[in-house]
Amino acid sequence: GKLADDRALLLLSICFQMTFSWDNRVNQFALLAYATALVAGLPRSKLSSSDYASGKEILHVHVGKTAGASVEAFLVANRIGHTQVHVGSGAARVHRLLKWHKHVLVALRDPADRVVSAFNWRHTQGGGNVNRPRRTRAFENELYKCFPTVTSFAMSFVNGTGRCNDLAEESVEPTSASSYVHIGMGYRHYFGARVLALLERRVRSGEAKLYAVPTGPAILSKVLSMCARIGIPLRAPSLKHVNANYLRHAEIVESAEAMRALRQRLGFEYEVLDKLHTLAIESGPA
């Protein structure tokens, strides 16, 4: 069937990787374990010892520009077993992994603020991440040529026209070609309708718990509270803000009208955020 065919293709891919990286024995053992899992029909997420070192089975859904990198650094520093989902296939991977995890962790941030931060982070002039993947480079170059500032970007949702307005509209859509850019990889990118339905079933049945921690001053206390609830001992109970030192970090939308229009355009993101708040055992204002 299709599952068997998929496993066969993945196995061939693994063999190819092994051929060109035989000098790295650690990678070889990981690849061989993965191959064994495929043949046995086990899910990939159950094989990684680093993911399950503590046996706590945390799924960290890292939504771009929500302090997710800081949370991830905290989990790694404390050697907390977890699986991170960041960029890539988004909702498809979250849906695939949900049934294997008892605890789901996501940082919450106001969607419009997140988009502003993502716009600044990826900006070709003064942004924090200029190593653009080939698949998005042309799109982003054109987008930032249209919008030199985040205010001009937000104003496009007030009175934008033409090609530049089309680019702005496409950039915020989670299903568009630009969804591999942080701007479009918001909450809907990871928590589509199927994911939310499955998450709700697992939370309501007691099979899983959702920890939705607010980005901001309270984030550390909420993460510590999650660890205490699960019973995880901590080695480094502090959380440092990473990815904040770049030229455009503090740039904001200077027009209240433009910010209102941006929030209105992101209505679908606020719907997902509300749902996550409803399902969360740990939550707070985003």
Secondary structure, 3 states (H helix, E strand, C coil): CHHHHHHHHHHHHHHHHHHHCCCCHHHHHHHHHHHHHHHHCCCHHHCCCCCCCCCCCEEEECCCCCCHHHHHHHHHHCCCCEEEECCCCCHHHHHHHHCCCCEEEEEECCHHHHHHHHHHHHCCCCCCCCCCCHHHHHHHHHHHHHCCCHHHHHHHHHHCCHHHHHHHHHHCCCCCCCCCCHHHCCHHHHCCHHHHHHHHHHHHCCCCEEEEEECCCCHHHHHHHHHHHHCCCCCCCCCCCCCCCCCCCCCCCCCHHHHHHHHHHCHHHHHHHHHHHHHEEECCCC
